[in-house]
Structure formats: C-alpha cells, structure tokens
Amino acid sequence: MTRQHADNPPGVRAWLGLAVILGPVLLVSMDGSILFLAMPRISQALSPTADQALWILDVYGFAVGSLLVAFGTIGDRYGRLKLLMAGATVFGLGSAGAAFAPTPELLIACRALMGVAGATLLPSALAVLSELFPDSRRRAQAIGIFAAAFAAGFAIGPVIGGALLGRFWWGSVFLVNLPVLAVFLVCAPVFLREVRPGGSGRVDPLSVVTSAGGLLLTIYGIKHLAADGVSALPVTTVIGGIAVLTFFGLRQRHLDDPLVDFSLFRDRVFTIAVITGLLPLAAWSAAAYLSGIYLQSVLGLGVLHAALLALPGAAALTLSCVVTPAVVERVGKRAALLVCHFSIAGGLLLLLPTTVTGGIGWYIASTVIAGLGYGISFAVVADTAVGAVPPERAGSAGAIAETSNEIGNALGIALLGSLAALLFRLRGPDLAPTLDETLQLPSLPVSVIQDAKSAFVTGLHVAVVVASLLHAALGTAALRGLPKRAPEERTTEGPETTVCPEAPEAPEEPAEERGGQAVAGRG
C-alpha cells in the first residue's frame, strides 16, 4: 500500500475531503435509528400493521447490510467517487419519496431504496479516505474520526428525530437528509478525486441475490411467527430462507472472488471480531426502539422529552468511540473487548427495574453504561479494515467492516423486536398486535390499558435479558479466545505505524493470513 512518512502530513485539502465524506456517513448511520422515536407518529398517520411497522424500521438496514460487500467490489472495479455521487443522488430521491409516502407499502419501498443507496456510500467512503491519507498514522486518525461519526450518527438519530417531530410532521425526519446531500454533491468533485485502482474482483450476481433473498426470507418468517403464531407459511419461509443462505455459503467456497471469504472464520479472533461488530448493534437498536415506545406509549412522555432523555447515552457512546483508540494502545484490544461486552450486558440489565409507572432514571443509567460498550465496539471493529489490505481491495474491506454493524442493526429490531412482540401477544389483552394499535382502540377500560402496558414492559424485559446473556457469553468467549498482549509488545518498526499496531503489514503474506491479521486488529 502506498505510504508516506508521518512527518509529511496531509494538506488542508485532505482534511476538507474527510469533512465532505463525513456528511453521507452520518446520514447512513443516522437513518438506521432516526425512526425509533418517530414510529408512534408514523403509526398514527399511516396505520401500518405490526409486520409493516417492523419492515419500515429494518428494511433499510437489511438493504444496506446485504449489499455492502457487493458495492464495495463494484467501487473497487469501476470507480469509487462515481459510485459515491450516484449513491448520494439515489439516497436523496429515496428520502424525498419517504417523506411524502401516503401508504406503509410506499414508505417501505422508499426505505429499501435508501438502503440500496446507503450500501454504495460506506465502502466507497472508506476507500476514498485511504487515498486521502496514505500515511498510516494520519489514516488511523482519519478512520477513528470516521468511526466516531458513524457511531454518533446512530446515537443522535433518535435525538434529531425527536427534535424534528417536536415541531414538524413525521416526514421531516427524511427531509433533513436533503441539504446534507446537496452540500456533498457540490463539494465532492472539488475535494475528492476519482479512485479506480482497477481491481480484478468480479461481482457474482447470484451471490448478491441469494445473500439478500435468504436473509429477507428468514427474517420475514421469524417476524410472522412472532406476530401471528406458528403456521405453515412462516415456517416454510424460514426453512426456505435458511436453505438459500446455505446455498450462498456453499457457493462462496467455489468462487475465485467470493462476496464473503468464509475461510476467515477458521480464525477465532476473526470470528469474535465479526460477532462484536454485529451483536452490540443488535442489542442497541432493539433497546433503543423498544425504549422509545416505552417512554412515549407507556410513560406518556412527549417525543421531544423522550429525545432529550437519550442525550446522555448518545454522549457516552460518542465519547467512548473517540477515546477508545488511545485507550487500546495502552491496555490492548482484549481488555477493551471485555469492557465492551460486560458493560453492555450490565447496562441492559439496568432496564429491568423499569415499570408501567416509572423508570426514567433506570433508562438513563442503562443508556450511559451500555453506551460505553457500544462505543468501544464501533471503534475496535472499524479501525483496521482499510489499512490491512492492498488499495485495490480497500472498498471490499471497508464493506466487510460495516456489514456486521448494519446487519446487527437490522437483526436487533427484527429478532429481539419480534421476541418482544411475541410476549405482548401472549400476555397482552389480545385486542391488537402492538401496544400502539391497542391504545388507539376506542373506549378502552383503564384495566385493559394497564394490562397492555404491562405486557409490553414484560416483552422489553425479556428482550434485554436475552441480549445481556448473549453479550456475557461473547465476553466470556473473548476472555478465553483472544490472546493476551502486553502494551509494550504492540510496537512498530521505523517512523511508520500501521492502522493496526498489533498486526504490521506484510504484503507478501497469503490473503488468508492477512485477513486474520486485519481482524486481529479489529478484535
């Protein structure tokens, strides 16, 4: 990979280019969470069914996650800036369509279009970033800022959504994207240059279709099982989805340019790192979504009030992401990951004392403690993806780094959200599939309202306990499976420092070993 010494820092143009890139990065991550507080308003305006409401929330994440790797390879092959410009344009069109969507079906379609566009932005942005900062030290700083912006987008999405909903109609949460995209489309050709390293990787269309299709079929079936109970259609859908995903995995083993190199999972460090990219986002998205409903529909808080209560957790998450790289240099990634998983597990359990009548203090404490762990997970997964691979594969590497985050964000709402929905259906008054739909029914007795709210709180508690147990298990796996490294062992030779101090680059190594080192830095 092209390098320059640390005493030859990038110019103002490179930092301005970074600032330009951060705009779309913030939007892509923010749009994964901005609807958490907006869903009660959307439910009142469009009256979606229970499964339509979940699709409105997570079809975006599924579209982004299932297409990131493919678009990373396309950018490597045909030009990253060109893909960035096209993706930003389509993202703007999808945002405008979503803002004025008159039906749940059209809103879902527009959210899916935004997800497809978002999948073009993240890997290409990381790849262009690596070209702006060829010096490894500066590149590490820039990628740290990139990761912090991505984390901040997830964290502030509900806050911005709540602030907008306090003054405007629900469509404003989508229109806020347009001015940022307009600035990017004007400034990108000025501060960024086209990067087309001529990579030889090819995109296998069948792999793209089977990965996305298998994932969507599986999650669709799981949602219907939670919302409607066991029946032939959802069970068949789940089995079909698993079969398609199995075919996808087998196909990757025989391709010269697979979308996902599953041989890397033989390295347990790589496996733990990938799960670390997925599980915290699953827990965070589910907790944020369910907590937003709890604050508004159970406790009766206004949307702006609920948004302000999310600020301490957002601040903790963002600050943790910013300071983690410096802390990791001193204590190592193994210790950081232990803090990550056990702080998330403990923070989620702080939601258990919440009740139908109160729990705001417990909610704030939960978001702050868990937010520290979420920030660590953002930082350690993203910091080495680009620097560990040759330039012609930078887009694909960036895509893999972000895929686990996006899939985790969508899976959290789909699976843990469906688990909460199942508990509500089993323990609630059985008048409607969701709490919001139940509360909108006319002339409900106070006892029925209390039963409905109590059933929802039970579902929230069960979902966070499951997420907490998963994090405790992953933290234990990290404790037993990751190597111990003393801080003094993480040194580099000469004036240059790679993005991953623990894994100095070795261009002559086989690809599989290089991939293992790359993830060792992330994990």
N, C-alpha and C positions, 0 to 999 in steps of 0.2 A: 504494500500500500504506500502511496506517495506520502512523504513526510517532510517536515521542515523542523529546524531546531526550535526549542522553546524560547530562545532569545530573539526570535524573529516572529513576533506576534502578528495575528491577522489585523488588517486595517479596519477603518471605520465601516467600509462597505460590507465586510463580512458580518459585523455585529448588527448593522442595519438589515442585512439579509436574514439574520436569525430572528430579529424582531418581526419581519414580514411573515416568516414561516409560522411564528407562534400564534398568529391570528386564526388560521384554519385549525391548528392543533387544539386550541382552546374550544373552538366550536364543535369539533368532532367529539371530544370528550364530554363537553357540557351538554350536548344534545342527547347523550346517553342517560342523563339524570334530570334534565330540566323539567320533565313531565311529572316527577314524583309528587309534587305539591299541586300540579295542575289537574290531575286526574279527576278529583271531585267536580271541578268546574266543567271539564270535558264530558263527564258522565251526565251532568245536568243538561248540557247543551245538546249532545248527540245521542244520548241514551244507548250506549253500546251494551251488548251482552257481556257476561262475565269473561268469556274467552276472547271477545273482541277487545275488551279493555286491556287484557294481558298482551294481546298482539300489538296494540297501539304502543305499549311500553317497550316491548322487547324485539319486535321485528327489525328495528333499527340495529340493535346490537348483533342479531344473527346475520343480517346482511353484511355488516362491517366485518365481523369475525370470519365468516365463511369465505370471503373474497379477498382478504388482505394479502395472503400469500400469492394468489394468482396475480393481483395487480402489482405486487412487488416485482414479480418476474417480468410482467409487461413493461413496467417502467425501466427496468434494467435493459430491456431489449430495444425499446422504441423511443425512449427519452423521458426523463423524469419531470422536467419543467413543463413539457407539453401535457403530461398526464395531470400534473398539479392544476394547471389552468383549466383543463376540461373538467376535472373533478369539482373544482370550486364553482364553476358555472352551473353544473348539474345540481350541486348541493343547494345553490341559491334558488333554482327553479323548484326543487322539491320543497324547500322551506316555504316559499310563497304559496305553493299549492296546499301544503298542510295548514297554513294559517287560515285559509278560507274554505277548507274542506266542509261540505254540507252534510256528509254522512260518515259513519265509522269506517265503512269499506274504503272510501276515498282517502281518509286520513291514514289508514294502514298502508295503502298503496304509496302515498307520498312519503311516509316514514321509511318504507322499504327503498324508495328511490334515493332518499337522503343517505341511507346506509350504504348503498352501492357506491355513491359518490364519495362518502367518507372513507371507504376502503381504498380509494385511489390516492387519498391525501396523505395518510400517515406514513406508509413506507417510503413514498417518494420524498416527503419532507425530511425524513431521517437521512435518506441517501444524499439529497442536496446539501444537508447540513454537514455531512462528512467531507464534501468537496469544498465547502466554505472554510473549514478548519482542518487542513491537512496535518497540522501539528497535533500530536497525540494529547498533550496536556490541555491545550485550548479546546480540542474536540471533546475531551472529558468534561470540561466546564460547560461547554455548549449543550452536550447531551444531558447533563444534570439540569440545566435550565429547561430544556425540552421536557424532561420527565416531570419537573416541578409544575410546568404549565399544564401538562396533561393531567396531573393529579389535581391541580387547582380547578381545572375545568369540571371534573367530576364532582369536586367538593362544592363549588359555588353554583352549580347548575340549579339545584333546588332553591338556593337563596335568590338568585336572579329571577327565576320563575316566580317565586313568591312575591318579590318586589313589583314585577310587572303586573301580576294578577291583582295586586292591591289597587291598581289604577286603571287597568285596561282589560279588554276581553281576552279569552284564553288563547286566541290566535297570535297574540303579541309575543308569546314565548318562541315562536318560529320567526317572526319578522325581525327580531333582534339580530338574526344572522346576516341579514342583507347588507347593512353598512360595513360590517367587518369584511365580508367577501368582496364588496366593491373596492375597498382600500387595497385588499390583496391583489385583485386583478389589475389594478393600476400600477402598483409598486413592484410586483413580482418581476415583470420583464426588465425593470430598471436595476434592481439589486441582485437578482439571481440570474445565472446563466444556464443554458441547456447542458445537461449531463447525459451523454449517451455512450457508455463505455463499450457497447457492442457485445454484451453478454450473449453466450450461446444457448442459454436456457430456453426451453420451449414450454409453452403453457399447454397442458393436456386438457382439452375442453371436457372430456368425460370425467376427469378427476374433479374439476370445478363443479360440475353438475351433481355428481354423486356425493361430494362432501357437503354441499349446501342442502341438497334434497334429503339426504339421510338425516342430517341434523334437524331439519324442519319437520320431517315426518315423525321423528322420535318425540320431539318436544310437543308437537301438536297432539299426539296420542296421550302423552302424560297429562297435559292440561285437561283434556276431556275426561280422563279417568278421575282426576281430582274434582272437576266441576260436576260431572254427571254420574259418576259411579262406573262400575265395571260393566262393559257391554262389548259386543263383538267388534264394532268399528274401531274404537280407540285401541283395543288390544291388538287387532290386526295391524293398525297403523304403527304402533310401537315396534312390533316384530318386523314389519317391512322396513322401517327406518333403520333398525339395528342391522338388518341384512344388507341394506345399501351401504351403510358405513363399513361393514365388514368387507364388502367388495372393494370399497375405496381403499381400505388399508392394504388389502392383498395386492391391488393394482400398483400401489406405490412401490412395492418391493421389486417390480419388474420394469420400472421406467428409468431411463437414463437421467431425466430431470424431474424427480417427483415433487409434488407440491409440499409434502411433508416427508422428511427422511426419518422414518420410524426406527432405523438402526441406532439413532442417537439415544433412544430411550433405554438402551442397554447400560448406559452410564447413569447410576443412581443419582449423582449430583445433578445431571441434566433433568432427570425426572422430577426431583424435588423442586428445582427451579421453575420448571414449567407449571407445576401444580401451584407453586407460590404465585405465579402470575395470574392463575385462574381463580383459586379458592377465595382469596381476600376480596376480589371484586364481586364474586357471587354473594358473599356474606354482606358486603357493604351495600350493594344495590338492593338486595332483599330487605335489609334492615331499614334503609332509607325510604323505600317505597312503603313498607308496612307502617313505619313510624309516622310518615306523612299522613296516612289515613287515620292512625291513632290520634294524632294531635288535633286534626280537624274534625273527624267524624265521631270520635269517641269523647274527647275532652271538649270539643266545640270551639276550638281556637280559630281565629281568623287566619287566612292564608299568609298575610304579612307577618303576623305574630309567630306563626309556625316557622317561617323562613328565618326570622331573626334568632330563634332558638337553635337553628342549625349552624349559626356562625361560629361558636366556639369549636365545634367538631371540625368544621371546614378549616379553621385557622390551625388547629393541631395537625391535621392531615398535611396541609401545605408546608408548614414549618418542618415537620418530620421529614418530608421528602427532600427539602432543601439541605438540611443539615446531615442527613444520613450518609452521603458520600464521604464527608470529612470524618464522621464517627467510624465508618467502616475501615478507613485507613488505620485507625488506632486499635480497634477491637476485632476486626475480621468479620467476614460475612456470616460465618457460622453463628457467632454470638448475636449479630444483628437479626438473623432469621429467627432465632429462638425468641428474642424480644418481640419480633413481629407477630408470630403466631400466638404466643401466650398472652400478649396484650390484647389482641383481637378477641381471643377466647374469653378473657376476663371481662373485657368491655361489653361484649354481647350479653353476658350473664347479668350485667347491671340493669338490663331491661326487665328482668323477671319480677322485681318489686312493683312495676307499674300496674295500675288498676283502672277500673272504669271511672273512678272519681279523681284520680290524681297520679302523678308520676313524672312531672316535668323535670324536677331535679335529677331523678334517676336517668332520664333520657339524655340530658346534657352531659352528665358524668360518663354515660356509656359512649356517646359520640366522641368525647375527648380521649378517653383511654383507648378505645378501638382505633380512633383516628391516627394515633401514633404508629400503630402497627400497619395500618393501610398505607401510610406514607412511606414506611420502610419498604414495603413490598413493591410500590411503584419504583422506588429508586434502584433497588438491587437487581430488579429484573431487566430494566431498560439500559443500564449504564454501559454495557459492553457489546451490544448487538452489532453495531456498525463497525467498531474498531477491530473486531476479531476476524473479519472476512476480507477478501480482496474487493476492490472497488466495484467490479462487475457484478458482485452478488450483494451489494450493500442494501439495495431495495428489498430483496428477499429476506435478508437478515432482520431488517427493521420490521418487516411484516410479521415474521415469526415472533418477535419480541412483543408486538402489540396484540397479536391474535389471541393469546391466552387471556389478556385483560378484557378484550371485547367479548369473547365467548363467555368468560366468567360473569361479566356484567349482565348478559342476556340470560345465562343459565340460572343466576341467582333469583331473578324475578320469576322465571318460568318454573323452576323446580321448588324452591323454597316458598315462592308466592303461591304455587299450586298446593303445596302442603298446608299452608295457612287457609287457603280456600276450602280444602277438604275438611279441615277441622271446623270451619264455620258451617259447612253444610251438615256435618254430623251433629254438632252441638247447638246450632242456632235454631231459631223458630221455624225454619224451613218455609219461609214465605217468598224468598228471592235468593239468587245465588250469591250475592255480595252484600256487605254491610250498607254501602251507599244506596243500592237498589231497595234494600229493605226499609231504610229510613225515609225513602221518598214515597212509600206507600201511605195512602191517606188514613186518618183516624186510627193510628196505632195506639194501643194501650201502653201506659208507661212501663208495665211489666215486660211487655214484648220488646220494647226498645232496649231495656236493660239486659234482657236475655241475649239480644242480638249483639250488643256491645261487648258483653261478657264472652260470648263465643268468639268474637274477633280477637279479643285480647288473649284468649287461650291459644288461638292459632298463631298469633305473634310470638307468644312464649315458646311454643313447641318449635317453631321455625328457628328462633335464635339459639335454642338449646342444641338443635341438630348442627347448626353452623359452628357453634362453640366447640362441640365434641370433635368435629372434623378438623378444626384448627388445632386443638390439643393433640390429636393424633398426628397431624402433619408436623407440629413442633417436636413431638417425640421422635418422629422419623428423621427430622433434621438433626436432632441431638445425637442419634445413633448412626446416621448415614453419612453425615458430612465430615470431612477431615478437619482436624484441629490445625490451625495455622497461627503461629505467633506473629505479632505485628512486625517484628524485625525481619521475618522471613519474606515479607511481601515487598521486595525491593526490585529495582530495575537497573540495568546497566547503562552507563553513559548519561548524557543530558536529556535523553528522551524518556518519556513514560507512556506506556500504552494506556488505553482506556481501562484495561483490566490489569492492575498491578500484580495480581496473583498468577496471571497466565500470559507471560510475554509472548509476543507473536513469533511464530516460526513458519515462514512461508513455504518451506519445503515439506512440512508435515502432511500426511494424508488428510483428506477432508474430514473423515470421521473423528480423528484426534483433535483437529482444530475446532470442530463443533463442540466436543466435550470441554475443551478449554474455555471456549466462549461462554458456555453456560456455567462453568465453574466460577467465572467472574460474576455472573448474574446471581448465582445461588450461594 
